[in-house]
């Protein structure tokens, strides 16, 4: 596993946690949080498997 892949495995859950926290605080709508989580997972998966 490369450093980039390890970074993706660390950064993606952090993004997901922030999206959930922002949703719970009412700063982001549910749709926005879902889109942010889905986009980060898709981007991380693509980058992870193309490294």
C-alpha distance matrix in Angstrom:
0.0 3.8 6.8 8.2 6.2 6.9 10.2 10.9 10.5 12.9 15.3 16.1 17.6 19.5 20.9 22.0 23.7 25.5 26.7 28.1 29.7 31.3 32.6 34.1 35.8 37.3 35.8 34.2 35.5 33.8 33.2 31.6 29.2 28.3 27.8 25.5 23.4 23.3 22.5 19.6 18.1 18.8 17.5 14.2 13.9 15.0 12.7 9.6 10.8 12.2 9.4
3.8 0.0 3.8 5.4 5.3 6.3 8.7 10.0 10.8 12.6 14.3 15.7 17.8 19.1 20.3 21.9 23.6 24.9 26.3 28.1 29.4 30.7 32.4 34.1 35.4 36.8 35.0 33.5 35.1 33.7 33.1 31.0 28.9 28.4 27.5 25.0 23.3 23.4 22.0 19.1 18.2 18.8 16.8 13.7 14.2 14.7 11.7 9.4 11.2 11.5 8.1
6.8 3.8 0.0 3.8 5.5 5.1 6.1 8.7 9.9 10.6 12.0 14.2 16.3 16.8 18.2 20.4 21.7 22.7 24.4 26.3 27.3 28.5 30.5 32.1 33.1 34.7 32.7 31.5 33.5 32.4 32.0 29.6 27.5 27.4 26.5 23.7 22.3 22.9 21.4 18.1 17.9 18.9 16.5 13.5 15.0 15.6 12.3 10.6 13.3 13.5 10.1
8.2 5.4 3.8 0.0 3.8 5.4 5.0 6.3 8.7 9.9 10.3 12.0 14.8 15.4 16.1 18.3 20.2 20.9 22.2 24.4 25.6 26.5 28.3 30.3 31.3 32.5 30.4 29.0 30.8 29.8 29.1 26.7 24.8 24.6 23.4 20.7 19.5 19.9 18.1 15.0 15.0 15.7 13.0 10.3 12.0 12.3 8.8 7.9 10.9 10.8 7.7
6.2 5.3 5.5 3.8 0.0 3.8 5.3 5.1 6.3 8.7 9.9 10.7 13.1 14.6 15.4 16.9 19.0 20.3 21.3 23.1 24.7 25.9 27.4 29.2 30.6 31.9 30.1 28.4 29.9 28.5 27.8 25.8 23.7 23.1 22.2 19.8 18.0 18.2 16.9 13.9 13.0 13.9 12.0 8.7 9.6 10.7 7.9 5.5 8.6 9.7 7.3
6.9 6.3 5.1 5.4 3.8 0.0 3.8 5.4 5.1 6.3 8.7 10.2 11.8 13.0 14.7 16.2 17.5 19.0 20.7 22.2 23.4 25.0 26.6 28.0 29.4 31.1 29.5 28.2 29.9 28.5 28.3 26.3 23.8 23.6 23.2 20.4 18.4 19.2 18.4 14.9 14.2 15.9 14.3 10.7 12.1 13.9 11.3 8.9 12.1 13.5 11.0
10.2 8.7 6.1 5.0 5.3 3.8 0.0 3.8 5.4 5.1 5.9 8.4 10.5 10.8 12.2 14.4 15.7 16.6 18.3 20.3 21.2 22.4 24.4 26.0 27.0 28.6 26.7 25.5 27.6 26.6 26.4 23.9 21.6 21.9 21.2 18.1 16.7 17.9 16.6 13.0 13.3 15.1 12.8 9.7 12.2 13.7 10.8 9.6 13.3 14.1 11.8
10.9 10.0 8.7 6.3 5.1 5.4 3.8 0.0 3.8 5.4 5.1 5.9 8.7 9.9 10.4 12.2 14.3 15.3 16.3 18.4 19.9 20.9 22.4 24.4 25.7 26.9 25.1 23.5 25.1 23.9 23.4 21.2 19.0 18.8 18.0 15.2 13.6 14.4 13.2 9.7 9.6 11.3 9.3 6.0 8.6 10.4 8.0 7.0 10.8 12.1 10.7
10.5 10.8 9.9 8.7 6.3 5.1 5.4 3.8 0.0 3.8 5.8 5.9 7.1 9.2 10.7 11.5 13.2 15.1 16.3 17.6 19.2 20.8 22.1 23.6 25.3 26.8 25.5 23.9 25.4 23.8 23.7 21.9 19.2 18.8 18.8 16.2 13.8 14.8 14.5 11.0 10.0 12.4 11.5 7.9 9.5 12.3 10.7 8.5 11.9 14.1 12.8
12.9 12.6 10.6 9.9 8.7 6.3 5.1 5.4 3.8 0.0 3.8 5.8 6.1 6.8 9.2 10.7 11.4 13.0 15.0 16.2 17.1 19.0 20.7 21.9 23.2 25.1 23.7 22.7 24.6 23.4 23.7 21.6 18.7 19.1 19.3 16.2 14.1 16.0 15.7 11.9 11.8 14.7 13.5 10.3 12.7 15.2 13.3 11.8 15.4 17.2 15.6
15.3 14.3 12.0 10.3 9.9 8.7 5.9 5.1 5.8 3.8 0.0 3.8 5.7 5.2 6.3 8.8 10.0 10.7 12.4 14.5 15.4 16.5 18.5 20.1 21.1 22.7 20.9 19.8 21.9 21.0 21.1 18.6 16.1 16.8 16.5 13.2 11.8 13.9 13.0 9.2 10.2 13.0 11.4 8.8 12.0 14.2 12.3 11.9 15.6 16.9 15.7
16.1 15.7 14.2 12.0 10.7 10.2 8.4 5.9 5.9 5.8 3.8 0.0 3.8 5.4 5.2 6.3 8.7 10.0 10.7 12.5 14.3 15.4 16.7 18.6 20.1 21.3 19.8 18.1 19.7 18.3 18.3 16.2 13.5 13.6 13.5 10.5 8.5 10.4 10.0 6.3 6.7 9.9 9.2 6.8 9.7 12.3 11.4 11.0 14.3 16.1 15.8
17.6 17.8 16.3 14.8 13.1 11.8 10.5 8.7 7.1 6.1 5.7 3.8 0.0 3.8 5.4 4.9 6.1 8.6 9.8 10.5 12.2 14.1 15.2 16.5 18.3 19.9 19.0 17.7 19.2 17.6 18.3 16.6 13.3 13.6 14.5 11.7 9.1 11.6 12.3 9.0 8.8 12.5 12.6 10.2 12.4 15.5 14.9 13.9 17.1 19.3 18.9
19.5 19.1 16.8 15.4 14.6 13.0 10.8 9.9 9.2 6.8 5.2 5.4 3.8 0.0 3.8 5.4 5.1 6.2 8.6 9.9 10.5 12.2 14.2 15.3 16.5 18.4 17.1 16.3 18.5 17.6 18.5 16.3 13.2 14.5 15.2 11.8 10.2 13.4 13.5 10.2 11.3 14.7 14.1 12.1 15.0 17.6 16.5 16.1 19.6 21.3 20.5
20.9 20.3 18.2 16.1 15.4 14.7 12.2 10.4 10.7 9.2 6.3 5.2 5.4 3.8 0.0 3.8 5.5 5.2 6.2 8.7 9.8 10.5 12.3 14.3 15.3 16.5 14.9 13.6 15.7 14.9 15.4 12.8 10.1 11.5 11.7 8.2 7.3 10.5 10.3 7.3 9.3 12.5 11.8 10.8 13.9 16.1 15.4 15.8 19.1 20.5 20.2
22.0 21.9 20.4 18.3 16.9 16.2 14.4 12.2 11.5 10.7 8.8 6.3 4.9 5.4 3.8 0.0 3.8 5.5 5.1 6.3 8.6 9.9 10.6 12.4 14.3 15.4 14.6 12.9 14.3 12.7 13.6 11.8 8.4 9.2 10.5 7.8 5.5 9.0 10.1 7.8 8.6 12.2 12.7 11.7 14.0 16.7 16.8 16.7 19.6 21.5 21.7
23.7 23.6 21.7 20.2 19.0 17.5 15.7 14.3 13.2 11.4 10.0 8.7 6.1 5.1 5.5 3.8 0.0 3.8 5.5 5.2 6.1 8.6 9.8 10.6 12.3 14.2 13.7 13.0 14.8 13.7 15.4 13.6 10.1 11.7 13.5 10.8 9.0 12.6 13.8 11.5 12.3 15.9 16.3 15.0 17.3 20.2 19.9 19.6 22.7 24.7 24.5
25.5 24.9 22.7 20.9 20.3 19.0 16.6 15.3 15.1 13.0 10.7 10.0 8.6 6.2 5.2 5.5 3.8 0.0 3.8 5.4 5.0 6.0 8.5 9.8 10.5 12.2 10.9 10.6 13.1 12.9 14.5 12.1 9.1 11.7 12.9 9.8 9.5 13.2 13.7 11.6 13.6 16.8 16.5 15.9 18.7 21.0 20.6 20.9 24.1 25.6 25.4
26.7 26.3 24.4 22.2 21.3 20.7 18.3 16.3 16.3 15.0 12.4 10.7 9.8 8.6 6.2 5.1 5.5 3.8 0.0 3.8 5.5 5.2 6.2 8.7 10.0 10.6 9.5 7.9 9.9 9.4 10.7 8.5 5.3 8.1 9.5 6.9 6.9 10.6 11.4 10.3 12.2 15.1 15.4 15.4 17.9 20.1 20.3 20.9 23.7 25.3 25.6
28.1 28.1 26.3 24.4 23.1 22.2 20.3 18.4 17.6 16.2 14.5 12.5 10.5 9.9 8.7 6.3 5.2 5.4 3.8 0.0 3.8 5.5 5.0 6.2 8.7 9.9 10.1 9.0 10.2 8.9 11.4 10.2 6.7 8.8 11.4 9.7 8.7 12.2 14.0 12.9 13.9 17.1 18.0 17.7 19.7 22.3 22.7 22.8 25.6 27.6 27.9
29.7 29.4 27.3 25.6 24.7 23.4 21.2 19.9 19.2 17.1 15.4 14.3 12.2 10.5 9.8 8.6 6.1 5.0 5.5 3.8 0.0 3.8 5.4 5.1 6.2 8.6 8.8 9.2 11.4 11.2 13.9 12.3 9.3 12.2 14.4 12.3 11.9 15.5 16.8 15.4 16.9 20.1 20.6 20.1 22.5 25.0 25.0 25.1 28.1 29.9 29.9
31.3 30.7 28.5 26.5 25.9 25.0 22.4 20.9 20.8 19.0 16.5 15.4 14.1 12.2 10.5 9.9 8.6 6.0 5.2 5.5 3.8 0.0 3.8 5.5 5.1 6.2 5.2 5.8 8.7 9.6 12.0 9.9 7.8 11.4 13.0 11.0 11.8 15.3 16.0 15.2 17.4 20.1 20.3 20.5 23.1 25.2 25.2 25.9 28.8 30.3 30.5
32.6 32.4 30.5 28.3 27.4 26.6 24.4 22.4 22.1 20.7 18.5 16.7 15.2 14.2 12.3 10.6 9.8 8.5 6.2 5.0 5.4 3.8 0.0 3.8 5.4 5.1 5.9 5.0 6.2 6.3 9.4 8.5 6.4 9.4 11.8 10.9 11.4 14.4 15.9 15.7 17.4 19.9 20.8 21.2 23.3 25.5 26.1 26.7 29.3 31.0 31.6
34.1 34.1 32.1 30.3 29.2 28.0 26.0 24.4 23.6 21.9 20.1 18.6 16.5 15.3 14.3 12.4 10.6 9.8 8.7 6.2 5.1 5.5 3.8 0.0 3.8 5.3 7.7 8.2 9.2 9.2 12.7 12.2 9.9 12.6 15.3 14.3 14.2 17.4 19.2 18.7 19.9 22.8 23.8 23.7 25.8 28.3 28.8 29.0 31.7 33.6 34.0
35.8 35.4 33.1 31.3 30.6 29.4 27.0 25.7 25.3 23.2 21.1 20.1 18.3 16.5 15.3 14.3 12.3 10.5 10.0 8.7 6.2 5.1 5.4 3.8 0.0 3.8 5.5 7.8 9.9 11.2 14.4 13.2 11.6 14.9 17.0 15.7 16.3 19.6 20.8 20.2 22.0 24.8 25.3 25.4 27.9 30.1 30.2 30.8 33.7 35.3 35.5
37.3 36.8 34.7 32.5 31.9 31.1 28.6 26.9 26.8 25.1 22.7 21.3 19.9 18.4 16.5 15.4 14.2 12.2 10.6 9.9 8.6 6.2 5.1 5.3 3.8 0.0 3.8 5.5 6.9 9.0 12.0 11.1 10.5 13.7 15.6 14.9 16.1 18.9 20.1 20.2 22.1 24.5 25.2 25.8 28.1 30.0 30.5 31.4 34.1 35.5 36.1
35.8 35.0 32.7 30.4 30.1 29.5 26.7 25.1 25.5 23.7 20.9 19.8 19.0 17.1 14.9 14.6 13.7 10.9 9.5 10.1 8.8 5.2 5.9 7.7 5.5 3.8 0.0 3.8 6.9 9.7 11.8 9.8 9.7 13.3 14.4 13.2 15.1 18.0 18.4 18.5 20.9 23.1 23.2 24.1 26.7 28.3 28.5 29.7 32.5 33.6 34.1
34.2 33.5 31.5 29.0 28.4 28.2 25.5 23.5 23.9 22.7 19.8 18.1 17.7 16.3 13.6 12.9 13.0 10.6 7.9 9.0 9.2 5.8 5.0 8.2 7.8 5.5 3.8 0.0 3.8 6.5 8.1 6.1 6.4 9.9 10.8 10.1 12.2 14.7 15.3 15.8 18.2 20.0 20.5 21.7 24.0 25.5 26.1 27.4 29.9 31.1 31.9
35.5 35.1 33.5 30.8 29.9 29.9 27.6 25.1 25.4 24.6 21.9 19.7 19.2 18.5 15.7 14.3 14.8 13.1 9.9 10.2 11.4 8.7 6.2 9.2 9.9 6.9 6.9 3.8 0.0 3.8 5.4 5.2 6.4 8.7 10.0 10.7 12.5 14.3 15.4 16.7 18.5 20.1 21.2 22.6 24.4 25.9 27.0 28.3 30.5 31.8 32.9
33.8 33.7 32.4 29.8 28.5 28.5 26.6 23.9 23.8 23.4 21.0 18.3 17.6 17.6 14.9 12.7 13.7 12.9 9.4 8.9 11.2 9.6 6.3 9.2 11.2 9.0 9.7 6.5 3.8 0.0 3.8 5.4 5.1 6.1 8.6 9.9 10.6 12.1 14.1 15.4 16.5 18.2 19.9 21.0 22.4 24.3 25.7 26.6 28.6 30.2 31.6
33.2 33.1 32.0 29.1 27.8 28.3 26.4 23.4 23.7 23.7 21.1 18.3 18.3 18.5 15.4 13.6 15.4 14.5 10.7 11.4 13.9 12.0 9.4 12.7 14.4 12.0 11.8 8.1 5.4 3.8 0.0 3.8 5.5 5.2 6.1 8.6 10.0 10.5 12.0 14.2 15.4 16.3 18.0 19.8 21.0 22.3 24.0 25.3 27.0 28.4 30.0
31.6 31.0 29.6 26.7 25.8 26.3 23.9 21.2 21.9 21.6 18.6 16.2 16.6 16.3 12.8 11.8 13.6 12.1 8.5 10.2 12.3 9.9 8.5 12.2 13.2 11.1 9.8 6.1 5.2 5.4 3.8 0.0 3.8 5.5 5.1 6.1 8.6 9.9 10.4 12.1 14.2 15.3 16.2 18.0 19.8 21.0 22.2 23.8 25.8 26.9 28.2
29.2 28.9 27.5 24.8 23.7 23.8 21.6 19.0 19.2 18.7 16.1 13.5 13.3 13.2 10.1 8.4 10.1 9.1 5.3 6.7 9.3 7.8 6.4 9.9 11.6 10.5 9.7 6.4 6.4 5.1 5.5 3.8 0.0 3.8 5.5 5.1 6.2 8.5 9.9 10.6 12.3 14.2 15.3 16.4 18.2 20.0 21.1 22.1 24.3 25.8 26.9
28.3 28.4 27.4 24.6 23.1 23.6 21.9 18.8 18.8 19.1 16.8 13.6 13.6 14.5 11.5 9.2 11.7 11.7 8.1 8.8 12.2 11.4 9.4 12.6 14.9 13.7 13.3 9.9 8.7 6.1 5.2 5.5 3.8 0.0 3.8 5.5 5.2 6.0 8.4 9.9 10.6 12.1 14.1 15.3 16.4 18.2 19.9 20.7 22.5 24.2 25.7
27.8 27.5 26.5 23.4 22.2 23.2 21.2 18.0 18.8 19.3 16.5 13.5 14.5 15.2 11.7 10.5 13.5 12.9 9.5 11.4 14.4 13.0 11.8 15.3 17.0 15.6 14.4 10.8 10.0 8.6 6.1 5.1 5.5 3.8 0.0 3.8 5.5 5.1 5.9 8.4 9.9 10.4 11.9 13.9 15.2 16.3 18.0 19.5 21.1 22.3 24.0
25.5 25.0 23.7 20.7 19.8 20.4 18.1 15.2 16.2 16.2 13.2 10.5 11.7 11.8 8.2 7.8 10.8 9.8 6.9 9.7 12.3 11.0 10.9 14.3 15.7 14.9 13.2 10.1 10.7 9.9 8.6 6.1 5.1 5.5 3.8 0.0 3.8 5.5 5.2 6.1 8.6 10.0 10.5 12.0 14.1 15.4 16.3 17.8 20.0 21.1 22.3
23.4 23.3 22.3 19.5 18.0 18.4 16.7 13.6 13.8 14.1 11.8 8.5 9.1 10.2 7.3 5.5 9.0 9.5 6.9 8.7 11.9 11.8 11.4 14.2 16.3 16.1 15.1 12.2 12.5 10.6 10.0 8.6 6.2 5.2 5.5 3.8 0.0 3.8 5.5 5.2 6.2 8.6 10.0 10.5 12.2 14.3 15.4 16.1 18.3 20.0 21.1
23.3 23.4 22.9 19.9 18.2 19.2 17.9 14.4 14.8 16.0 13.9 10.4 11.6 13.4 10.5 9.0 12.6 13.2 10.6 12.2 15.5 15.3 14.4 17.4 19.6 18.9 18.0 14.7 14.3 12.1 10.5 9.9 8.5 6.0 5.1 5.5 3.8 0.0 3.8 5.5 5.2 6.1 8.5 9.9 10.6 12.3 14.2 15.1 16.6 18.3 20.0
22.5 22.0 21.4 18.1 16.9 18.4 16.6 13.2 14.5 15.7 13.0 10.0 12.3 13.5 10.3 10.1 13.8 13.7 11.4 14.0 16.8 16.0 15.9 19.2 20.8 20.1 18.4 15.3 15.4 14.1 12.0 10.4 9.9 8.4 5.9 5.2 5.5 3.8 0.0 3.8 5.5 5.2 6.0 8.4 9.8 10.6 12.1 13.8 15.5 16.5 18.1
19.6 19.1 18.1 15.0 13.9 14.9 13.0 9.7 11.0 11.9 9.2 6.3 9.0 10.2 7.3 7.8 11.5 11.6 10.3 12.9 15.4 15.2 15.7 18.7 20.2 20.2 18.5 15.8 16.7 15.4 14.2 12.1 10.6 9.9 8.4 6.1 5.2 5.5 3.8 0.0 3.8 5.5 5.2 5.9 8.4 9.9 10.5 11.7 14.1 15.3 16.3
18.1 18.2 17.9 15.0 13.0 14.2 13.3 9.6 10.0 11.8 10.2 6.7 8.8 11.3 9.3 8.6 12.3 13.6 12.2 13.9 16.9 17.4 17.4 19.9 22.0 22.1 20.9 18.2 18.5 16.5 15.4 14.2 12.3 10.6 9.9 8.6 6.2 5.2 5.5 3.8 0.0 3.8 5.5 5.1 6.0 8.6 9.9 10.2 12.1 14.1 15.4
18.8 18.8 18.9 15.7 13.9 15.9 15.1 11.3 12.4 14.7 13.0 9.9 12.5 14.7 12.5 12.2 15.9 16.8 15.1 17.1 20.1 20.1 19.9 22.8 24.8 24.5 23.1 20.0 20.1 18.2 16.3 15.3 14.2 12.1 10.4 10.0 8.6 6.1 5.2 5.5 3.8 0.0 3.8 5.5 5.1 6.2 8.6 9.7 10.8 12.2 14.3
17.5 16.8 16.5 13.0 12.0 14.3 12.8 9.3 11.5 13.5 11.4 9.2 12.6 14.1 11.8 12.7 16.3 16.5 15.4 18.0 20.6 20.3 20.8 23.8 25.3 25.2 23.2 20.5 21.2 19.9 18.0 16.2 15.3 14.1 11.9 10.5 10.0 8.5 6.0 5.2 5.5 3.8 0.0 3.8 5.5 5.2 6.1 8.3 10.1 10.7 12.2
14.2 13.7 13.5 10.3 8.7 10.7 9.7 6.0 7.9 10.3 8.8 6.8 10.2 12.1 10.8 11.7 15.0 15.9 15.4 17.7 20.1 20.5 21.2 23.7 25.4 25.8 24.1 21.7 22.6 21.0 19.8 18.0 16.4 15.3 13.9 12.0 10.5 9.9 8.4 5.9 5.1 5.5 3.8 0.0 3.8 5.5 5.2 5.8 8.5 9.9 10.6
13.9 14.2 15.0 12.0 9.6 12.1 12.2 8.6 9.5 12.7 12.0 9.7 12.4 15.0 13.9 14.0 17.3 18.7 17.9 19.7 22.5 23.1 23.3 25.8 27.9 28.1 26.7 24.0 24.4 22.4 21.0 19.8 18.2 16.4 15.2 14.1 12.2 10.6 9.8 8.4 6.0 5.1 5.5 3.8 0.0 3.8 5.5 5.0 6.1 8.5 10.1
15.0 14.7 15.6 12.3 10.7 13.9 13.7 10.4 12.3 15.2 14.2 12.3 15.5 17.6 16.1 16.7 20.2 21.0 20.1 22.3 25.0 25.2 25.5 28.3 30.1 30.0 28.3 25.5 25.9 24.3 22.3 21.0 20.0 18.2 16.3 15.4 14.3 12.3 10.6 9.9 8.6 6.2 5.2 5.5 3.8 0.0 3.8 5.5 5.5 6.1 8.6
12.7 11.7 12.3 8.8 7.9 11.3 10.8 8.0 10.7 13.3 12.3 11.4 14.9 16.5 15.4 16.8 19.9 20.6 20.3 22.7 25.0 25.2 26.1 28.8 30.2 30.5 28.5 26.1 27.0 25.7 24.0 22.2 21.1 19.9 18.0 16.3 15.4 14.2 12.1 10.5 9.9 8.6 6.1 5.2 5.5 3.8 0.0 3.8 5.6 5.2 6.1
9.6 9.4 10.6 7.9 5.5 8.9 9.6 7.0 8.5 11.8 11.9 11.0 13.9 16.1 15.8 16.7 19.6 20.9 20.9 22.8 25.1 25.9 26.7 29.0 30.8 31.4 29.7 27.4 28.3 26.6 25.3 23.8 22.1 20.7 19.5 17.8 16.1 15.1 13.8 11.7 10.2 9.7 8.3 5.8 5.0 5.5 3.8 0.0 3.8 5.6 5.6
10.8 11.2 13.3 10.9 8.6 12.1 13.3 10.8 11.9 15.4 15.6 14.3 17.1 19.6 19.1 19.6 22.7 24.1 23.7 25.6 28.1 28.8 29.3 31.7 33.7 34.1 32.5 29.9 30.5 28.6 27.0 25.8 24.3 22.5 21.1 20.0 18.3 16.6 15.5 14.1 12.1 10.8 10.1 8.5 6.1 5.5 5.6 3.8 0.0 3.8 5.6
12.2 11.5 13.5 10.8 9.7 13.5 14.1 12.1 14.1 17.2 16.9 16.1 19.3 21.3 20.5 21.5 24.7 25.6 25.3 27.6 29.9 30.3 31.0 33.6 35.3 35.5 33.6 31.1 31.8 30.2 28.4 26.9 25.8 24.2 22.3 21.1 20.0 18.3 16.5 15.3 14.1 12.2 10.7 9.9 8.5 6.1 5.2 5.6 3.8 0.0 3.8
9.4 8.1 10.1 7.7 7.3 11.0 11.8 10.7 12.8 15.6 15.7 15.8 18.9 20.5 20.2 21.7 24.5 25.4 25.6 27.9 29.9 30.5 31.6 34.0 35.5 36.1 34.1 31.9 32.9 31.6 30.0 28.2 26.9 25.7 24.0 22.3 21.1 20.0 18.1 16.3 15.4 14.3 12.2 10.6 10.1 8.6 6.1 5.6 5.6 3.8 0.0
